[in-house]
Amino acid sequence: MRTNRNTKSILWMIPLFVVFFCFGLLLMAQYHTHQNENDALVNESSANLAMIIKSANDNKESLQDELALLQQQLAESEELIASGNSLSSSIRNRIANLQTVTGGKQVTGPGVTVTITGESNIMYYDLIDLVNELFASGAEAVSINDTRFTMHTVISEKAVASQSGNTYQQEKYVPLINGKELLYPIVIKAIGDPSTLETGLTYPGGIIESLNSLYMVYPVIRKAENLVIPAAEDYLYHYAAPPESSEEEQTTDTR
Amino acid sequence: MTIWLPLLGLVVGLLLGSIFTLSIPIAYASYLAVAVLAGLDSLLGGWRAILERDFDGSVLVSGFFVNTIIAAALAALGDMIGVDLYLAAVVAFGIRIFHNIGSIRHLLIKKMRAKKAQKDKRLNA
């Protein structure tokens, strides 16, 4: 009897339990919704709104400061990158300059040509003197018969038997450049300021005058607007190498 | 002991509701508020029915769900047609809630007096 009543009372409680449970859920849902609604700006009092605006403004200001800082950093970084670019471009320029010096690249520019015809009695040291004088007059690139004159260029001579039918073996000396015989006419091209180069050769008592008067060599000097001087053949270094440790030092030096 | 079971249901409901932070879009907040009022009204009606020994589980459950849903639906309809039926529901359910609470109060006082009278009777006897 009693258990029956108990079970009955429990059964009786189940709808209540369900309803209470659902009511609890509803209540909490409404509570949270209301909280969200309270958080919405529409429902704030004007004083609160003023506070919110003020704090938002403060926040905005601090963010703007941060933005300015970051933009400054960005500008600095860009500057760094740009200076890196200019560094590499200056290195490239330097390499180009060095290649004009070493003859690594074909160069063009105004200058003079010195032409020596076959009948002249020129000796190899006359050629050396001429090239020397051209460099002394500010030539930036010199070639002889389209062989670029570099620091490895050797001008020498060799003796060949003269073709004359004479019984005496008359020897004739032909100039060589890098061991190759120079064919006439010998054309020396020099890039530089044309008039300076010309004056450097033709001034009174200069090399042309002495060649004229002493050796009866009459080189023809012509100014040219656009000379092309080819690149030198690559020279392979076997022994000389820059020390590895001083490489950094060198770069700092070149800067 | 069994009297605590519904309260346990309420506590579990509240806990679950707060754990999962149930919430609905703010646009529907007023409908839910009306639904909560309807639910509260149903609960109080159920309590009164218990005190009046006229309790019926199916009536309570059906009343609870139907009232909440109808209340929310009425509020929504009011929004649609531009009549604040929401307010009507709030007023109606508010009156009903106060009415139910009044009845419960009366019944409780009556019960207490009856108990006291019984006690006095027993003492006199």
Interface residues (C-beta under 8 A of the other chain):
Chain A: N6 S9 I10 L11 W12 M13 I14 P15 L16 F17 V18 V19 F20 F21 C22 F23 G24 L25 L26 L27 M28 A29 Q30 Y31 H32 T33 H34 Q35 N36 E37 A40
Chain B: T2 L5 P6 L7 L8 G9 L10 V11 V12 G13 L14 L15 L16 G17 S18 T21 L22 S23 I24 I26 Y28 A29 L32 A33 A35 V36 G39 L40 S42 L43 G46 F55 G57 S58 L60 V61 F64 F65 T68
